[in-house]
Amino acid sequence: MAHKAKTFCRNCGALCSMEVTVDNGRVVEAAPDPDAVSPYGAYMCPKGAAAVDFHNGAEGRLLHSLKRDASRGLGGDFAPIAAERALDEIAAKIGALIAEHGPRSVAVFHGTGAYRSVLGGLMEKAFLAAIGSPNLFSTMTIDQSAKWVTSGRMGVMASGKPSFKDVDVGLLAGNNPVVSHQTYPFGPGESGAPARAFAEARARGVKLIVVDPRRTETARYADLLIQPLPGHDAEIFAAIAHILLRDGTYNRAFCDRFVSQMDELRAAVAPFTPKMAAERAEVPVEQIEEAARLLGAARRPFVGSGSGPSMSAHSNLADHMIEAVNALVGGYRRAGDLVRNPGALKPRVVKETAAAPTRTWETGVKCRTADIGKLFGEFPTARLPEEITVPGPDRIRALIVFGGNPLMALGHPDKAIPAFQDLELLVSLDARLNETARLAHYVIATTQPFERHDLSVPGDGLYPEAFAQYAAPVVPKPPGLIDDWEFFWATASRLRLPLTFKYWTYGLDFDSIPDGLDLDVDVAPDPEDLIRHLCRDSRVSFEELKANPSGVRPQIAPQHVEAVEDNGARLEICPPDIAQELAAVLAETADSRFRYQLTCRRILEAMNSAYRQSRGTGRKYPVNWAYMNPQDMAADGIAEGAPIEITSEAGRIIGVARAEDRLRRGVVSMTHLFGAMTPSHDPWSQGGSNTGQLTSLDQYLEPINFMPRFSGIPVNVRAAAVETQAAE
């Protein structure tokens, strides 16, 4: 008999409250929770429905673990293996590698699917700490790690960014939250029901500035849309800083109190006149002036960005200049401001003070193949192939991939594939046989969100208001499957290594966190006890969360940002390396070899490489269309739906052209993580075009985080010399 059950979505940071229909032990439908008390209310995007399809077998969901037949080499077939036996063999191999080569021979990659697996993610950290390996990599360092670099070079305001409800002027660069559902703390907006939040903001009189080569879905709410050539965000925001300083419209009181190196910034951006930036980015100079005017006149501004600037040319510098503009206009919560979300699971007191730059990558444990340390506790993922293949002590020989597809995400398959093939042990924890898993020695079939226990830890500091929700399993897990956390605990158990389970979030050092829960080596923990431990400091007890499956918004007396004595720390707005990078950009000349730039774009129906084959995605995106401005298509003799060859300095792909008049000229826009790892020849038979083929892991890498260029890639486009056949 069918019944309803409460849960929340685990696809992105919005964690939208859901109500699912369960019939005979099977989830058959998902909808927004009509009883939602979440700050976002009753809302769910198409990925929530896709999660049901995925849960029920879409994309070839695995219902048993697999082991590759090593006797047949890299092309060996997979055979089912019991999870317990696989764990025995994996633990034995890891133990032998550590005994012979040390703990740095083992690494973990934390993928997109792992971010909202709370117990798995925390047990992963406990496992690495127990074996003594520093080797943690993740999707973040090949996504928006420029924001980590900026916080490390500039410092941060501990008071944080203002709530969107308090903003009067917002700027979003390279971010389309109406589709991506990603805003706070990187940009103004709300991650859940984003269109509703922008519409309400417009009704309040909020001014929104959007900087994007495309007139995005979010740009519908913009008062000013700037459509630059990709890769020129650094010049645009240096010019905005130039104007604010030129006109004296920056927030003098804030900068006098919390910002240093103002003279250095003034000198560095002096050559970045609005005219110069407008010519490079090919936008009207009046738009840059107007953006600066709106920000300079704002009472409570918020300047932020998404993955666009973080994936394009000079991404570290671009993100730094975006944050520099935010600092110039004082885009932070100030003493006396209402703190709308002081935390539910981890209550916090918010103080108006600056935290000095840390530059963590300059000290501590370093990459083996580069003189670079950790960013927010992680090594740059683009270094992973070298860390595996370069001979020497501490070479990575075993890699555990948790909920990710790094082989696809890294790009440059000619370099990434041989590195992964060189591993002595590759383990994939996933529910599908993705491109990375196909090279794995073992694929451990893990449970999906509707089958496991979770807690809204990832949203605790991101919700617009304090809120917490516990998700119990709504259906039993299939026989033979294990939870993500069970893999790490069971492997450690076989190695006779006790784990300490801790409440960890970004910015914390795992080893320094007090009051962990010591786990028994022989008896697996009860997941409810793990959740209960995470609620130990909460405003809402685990029992109350369990009794209120739609979540709880705790009643909290109004809290405000506290003023504190000056600790001497300042935001370093223009350190020497930033001044040097600005000078280098100033000296650049346009690359005349290429006529277009390829940019990435997100789609509402998929999450990175997940849900590409769901019903909703497949209908709209049988391939990842190569969108072009219709005038560019006409000028190059390219017809709608025609095959086109897209060539970069690093490689070539075949795409399928589609006209989009919302895209500025000179740009090709494609969704990443489609297509095949093999050379591109027919998008229809290969599931699209792999834009990673156009990316290099050797050239144009950013300093510090080694970020590759996934967007704003210089390319040439022409009608394809080969024929492709449309899917039937």
Secondary structure, 3 states (H helix, E strand, C coil): CCEEEEEECCCCCCCCEEEEEEECCEEEEEEECCCCCCCCCCCCCHHHHHHHHHHCCCCCCCCCEEEECHHHHHHCCEEEECHHHHHHHHHHHHHHHHHHHCHHHEEEEECHHHCCCHHHHHHHHHHHHHHCCCCEEEHHHHCCCHHHHHHHHHCEECCCCCCHHHCCEEEEECCCHHHHCCCCCCCCCCCCCHHHHHHHHHHHCCEEEEECCECCCHHHHCCEEECCCCCCHHHHHHHHHHHHHHHCCCCHHHHHHHEECHHHHHHHHCCCCHHHHHHHHCCCHHHHHHHHHHHHHCCCEEEEECHHHHHCCCHHHHHHHHHHHHHHCCCCCCCCCECCCCCCCCCCCCEECEECCCCHHHCCCCCCCCCCCCECCECCHHHHHHHHHCCCCCCCCEEEEECCCHHHHHCCHHHHHHHHHCCCEEEEEECCCCCCHHHCCEEEEECCHHHCCEECHHHCCCCCCCCECEECCCCCCCCCCECHHHHHHHHHHHCCCCCEECCCCCCCCHHHCCCCEECCCCCCCCHHHHHHHHCCCCCCCHHHHHHCCCCECCCCCCCECEECCCCCCCEECCCHHHHHHHHHHHCCCCCCCCCEEEEECCCCCCECCECCCCHHHHHHCCCCCEEECHHHHHHCCCCCCCEEEEECCCCEEEEEEEECCCECCCEEEECCCCCCCCCCCCCCCCCCCCHHHHCCCCCCCCCCCCCCCCCCEEEEEEECCCCCCCCC
